[in-house]
C-alpha cells in the first residue's frame, strides 16, 4: 500500500481547510499577544489613576494639617492671654488674703466685736460684708478663668493629638502613592 501525499492543488476543499486553520492559528496568536498589551496598558492606567486619587487624598490631608496647625496656633495665643489673666487674678487674690490676715489675724469680724460703739460696729459690719462680697466675686471670676484656661488646654491637647494622627495618615498615604506610581511605571 502506498501512502499518497496529499496534494493541495488536487483537493481544493482540503486546501481551503488548511488555509482556514493557518489563518486561525495566526489570528489567535496575534489576538493573544495584542490582548496582553491592552491589559498591561489598562493596568498601568489604573495604577496611575489610583496614584492620582491617593495624591488628591494627600493634598486634602495637607490642607487639614495646615488648618490644624492654625487652630493650634490660635489656641496657644488664647492660652497665653488667659494664662496672663489667670496669673494676675491669682496674684491679686493671694496678696489680698495675705494682707487681710496680717491686718486682722482672727478676721475682721473679731476686731469689730471689740468695738464699744454700736454705730462703728454696724458700719464695720457693712464694710466686712462688702469685702466678703468683693472677695466672693473675685473668687468666682478666678474660678471661671481657671475653668476656661483648662478647657483651652484640653482643646489644645486634642488638636495636637489630631495633628499627630493626620501626619501619620499623610505618611501612610504617601507610601501608598509611591507604590502605585512605581507599579504603574
ZIHUWO-V447083 format. One record per residue. N is the residue number from 1. RES is the residue in one letter. PHI is phi in degrees with one decimal (* if undefined). Layout:
BEGIN
n:res:phi
N:RES:PHI
N:RES:PHI
END
This chain:
BEGIN
n:res:phi
1:X:*
2:X:-106.4
3:X:-81.6
4:X:-99.4
5:X:-82.0
6:X:-80.0
7:X:-106.5
8:X:-73.3
9:X:-77.7
10:X:-87.7
11:X:-119.5
12:X:-63.9
13:X:-70.7
14:X:-64.1
15:X:-61.8
16:X:-67.1
17:X:-66.6
18:X:-62.9
19:X:-64.6
20:X:-65.3
21:X:-64.4
22:X:-63.3
23:X:-64.7
24:X:-63.4
25:X:-63.7
26:X:-65.4
27:X:-63.8
28:X:-62.2
29:X:-62.7
30:X:-68.7
31:X:-66.0
32:X:-60.3
33:X:-69.5
34:X:-70.5
35:X:-68.8
36:X:-65.7
37:X:-64.5
38:X:-61.2
39:X:-63.6
40:X:-64.6
41:X:-64.4
42:X:-62.2
43:X:-65.3
44:X:-65.1
45:X:-61.7
46:X:-63.2
47:X:-64.6
48:X:-63.6
49:X:-62.0
50:X:-64.9
51:X:-65.3
52:X:-64.6
53:X:-63.2
54:X:-64.9
55:X:-63.7
56:X:-63.2
57:X:-64.3
58:X:-63.7
59:X:-61.4
60:X:-63.9
61:X:-62.7
62:X:-63.3
63:X:-64.4
64:X:-60.9
65:X:-62.7
66:X:-61.2
67:X:-63.8
68:X:-63.7
69:X:-63.2
70:X:-65.3
71:X:-62.0
72:X:-63.0
73:X:-63.2
74:X:-63.3
75:X:-62.5
76:X:-63.1
77:X:-63.3
78:X:-60.9
79:X:-63.4
80:X:-60.2
81:X:-64.3
82:X:-66.4
83:X:-63.8
84:X:-61.6
85:X:-63.0
86:X:-59.1
87:X:-65.0
88:X:-63.2
89:X:-64.2
90:X:-61.2
91:X:-64.0
92:X:-62.8
93:X:-64.9
94:X:-60.8
95:X:-62.2
96:X:-64.9
97:X:-67.8
98:X:-62.7
99:X:-62.9
100:X:-62.0
101:X:-70.1
102:X:-73.1
103:X:-72.0
104:X:-140.3
105:X:-57.5
106:X:-94.9
107:X:105.4
108:X:-67.9
109:X:-69.1
110:X:-62.1
111:X:-61.2
112:X:-69.5
113:X:-63.4
114:X:-78.4
115:X:-74.2
116:X:-92.3
117:X:-95.9
118:X:-61.4
119:X:-68.2
120:X:-63.2
121:X:-62.0
122:X:-65.9
123:X:-62.9
124:X:-64.3
125:X:-64.4
126:X:-62.8
127:X:-66.1
128:X:-64.1
129:X:-63.1
130:X:-63.4
131:X:-63.1
132:X:-63.1
133:X:-64.9
134:X:-63.1
135:X:-64.6
136:X:-63.0
137:X:-64.1
138:X:-63.5
139:X:-65.6
140:X:-64.3
141:X:-62.6
142:X:-62.3
143:X:-61.9
144:X:-64.2
145:X:-61.6
146:X:-62.7
147:X:-67.8
148:X:-62.2
149:X:-62.0
150:X:-64.0
151:X:-60.7
152:X:-64.8
153:X:-63.5
154:X:-63.9
155:X:-61.5
156:X:-60.8
157:X:-61.1
158:X:-62.4
159:X:-66.3
160:X:-66.6
161:X:-65.1
162:X:-62.3
163:X:-61.6
164:X:-61.8
165:X:-66.5
166:X:-63.6
167:X:-65.9
168:X:-63.0
169:X:-63.0
170:X:-61.0
171:X:-63.1
172:X:-64.0
173:X:-66.7
174:X:-62.8
175:X:-63.8
176:X:-61.2
177:X:-61.8
178:X:-62.2
179:X:-63.9
180:X:-66.4
181:X:-63.7
182:X:-62.7
183:X:-63.9
184:X:-67.7
185:X:-64.6
END
